[in-house]
């Protein structure tokens, strides 16, 4: 069965699962590597031993293992029944070896395919073809195996990362040593120059914003934002309201999932329809002026507190800078909450702000983001789901 990005499928009657990735011969000479991350609460990899790759082919308990048959494939096999209960999710990733150093990108690979197999029988359960929209990325999160109401499910992701393996590891809470062998040091002191504008902030960070706090992070080639929540009885939807540099405004959401290669240069990975996570990818931040991330709680949920759902927006620039905008207020009457605002108008940095504003009691009118970056609640169209 062919599956698509954003699709979530249930894995039944399977005790041993193989995630096999195959790729075509790249246009340039490069080496691709498959890997996996065993994730606990908060999508964090707590131990180095939970990163499974060619240099560490087995998890400590042997429930997850790496294998490679040829230079054009790789696989991760999971013994579903023996994965520790503390592991909530297993991410399957693909990276280009030293891609950033050698300027090798996934746009040079024409075809990528994932085969999800029953490892005991060898039968293909699902097939996913991906990579058509990749350009400068050097790492990909292919998909995520996760627990849901006592069963294992697979979420097709197919999202690329800039920054290669290091950015991928930082995204999941691990750090890898940086090699300085390729860094050229010039002993000649620089001439005294007139003051210049602020340089991009490249400090690695993983920060929870305080109430109404703003922070600047480096503007990168791609921004990934997620709406995450914990209550399995609630269905939340992520909305990305945007203002483009050309002045056009709009929104990306489950009925209008955007486009990576043309306006608005934003995509939604899929409609969750259940507890967990929805992901927005901003493929070309240089085309944006402002973005507002908001969450909508479907009428079928009833009125409830977004805070009790542990809803939060996470903004990641793929350069080791991850900013979380949590919710602090207890509001049991709203269907909408605006969570985070991003200002792209600076050439080198973006400003991520915690906003947390709620719609009026019982109002179904969405927020509205204006061309000047300001926004108001209860001004947009009425949404029903």
C-alpha positions, 0 to 999 in steps of 0.5 A: 500500500502506497502512503503519503506524507502526513499519513498515519497508519496502524501496525497490526499483527506485526511483532518485528518491523523493518524500515528499509530505505532505498535510494537511486545513485546520486548525481554526485559522489556521496554516502547516505546513512540511515539511523534511528533515535529512541525518544522518550517524553518530549521527543528527547533522546536521553542517552547516547546509546539510544542513537542507532547508526552504523557506529552503534548498530544496536540499542542496549537491549537489542530491540532496535538494530541497524543494517546495510546491504549495499551502498544504496540502502539501509534498514532499521529493524524494531522488535516491537514487543521488547522496546522499553516502555519509556520509549514513546517514539522511534524516529527514522532518519537519513543523512548525507555523510559530511554533507555540510562540509562537502556541500552535498545536498539531497537535491542530488538524489532523484529517488528515495523510497521507504518500505515498511515490512513485516521482518518475520515474513518479508511482506511489504506493508507500506511504501512511501516515495519521497524527496521530490521537494528537497533542495539544500537539506542534508538530513531527513526525518523519514518517519516516526514509529510511536505508541498510541492507545496501546498500539504502534503507529507510523507517522510519515514525515519526510521533512528535511533538515539543514545542518546535517547530522549535528542539527538532527542530533540537537533536535532530539537532545543529543550533542556531537563533537565538532571537528575543527580540522576544517576551520581555517584560522587567520592569525592576522588581526582584522582591521578596525572597521565601523560598527556593523549590524548585528550578526546572526545569533548562532548560539545553540539553545533549547529555551522555553519562552516565559510569558510574553517573552521574545528571543532572536535566533538565526534565520536559516534556510528552513524553519520547522514548527510543531504544535504538540499536545498530550491529551488523547481525547482532544483533537487540535489543529495547527494554523499558520497565518502568514504575511509574505514579503510581497504583501500577500496574506493567508493561512496554511491549515488542514484544508489548505496545506500549502506548497514548498516550491511556490507561494506561500513556501509553507507546508503542513505535514498533515491533519493529526485527528488525534493526540500528538503533533502537527508540523509546519515547515517554512521552506523559504523564510526569505519570502516571509515577513510575519507568521502567527501560529495558532491552535484550534480546538474542534467543537467536538472537543467541547470547551476545555483548557488548552493548558490542560492539553499541555499544548505548546508551539515549538520553533526549530531553525535546524541550526541547533536553536529550538524555542518552545512557546508553552501556555500558562493561562487556564482558559476553559472557554476558548476554541482558539489560542494564538501561541507564537509570533515570528518576525522575519523582517531582519536580514539575519535573525528572526524574532520568536515571541510568546503571545498567548491570546484567546478567543472570546467565550464560545467564539468560532471566529479565527484570529487575523494577522495583518500586513504590519504583523499585528493580529487580533482575535475573533476577526477571521472566518468561522471554522468548523470541523 
